[in-house]
């Protein structure tokens, strides 16, 4: 018959439990930090707005460097 050392088994079990608790705490902290960062972050500008802004910039640039008829030169 194999006799197991119960003292070592309990130590291993407590170590495993302790590690699991630590991992849970770490994951909770990660979630909290993500939430805090999200609250502190500046709200992101909509992608559509950015696209339209880029298009308008391109159009303005084209108007600046192109020979424009007299009717459009009032812009």
C-alpha positions, 0 to 999 in steps of 0.5 A, spaced: 500 500 500 502 506 498 501 511 503 501 519 501 504 524 505 497 528 507 501 534 509 504 535 502 498 534 499 494 540 503 500 544 502 499 543 494 492 544 495 493 551 499 498 553 494 493 552 488 488 555 491 492 561 493 494 562 486 487 561 483 485 567 488 491 571 486 489 570 478 482 572 480 485 579 483 489 580 478 484 579 472 479 584 477 485 589 477 486 589 469 478 590 468 478 596 473 484 599 470 481 598 463 474 601 465 478 607 468 482 608 462 476 608 458 473 613 463 479 618 462 480 617 455 478 623 450 471 620 446 473 618 440 471 622 434 467 618 429 470 615 423 465 618 418 467 625 421 474 624 420 473 621 413 469 627 411 474 632 414 479 628 410 475 629 403 474 636 404 481 638 406 483 634 399 478 638 395 480 645 398 487 643 396 485 642 389 481 648 389 487 652 391 492 649 386 487 649 380 485 654 375 478 655 377 473 659 373 471 666 375 464 663 377 467 659 382 473 663 385 468 667 390 469 661 394 
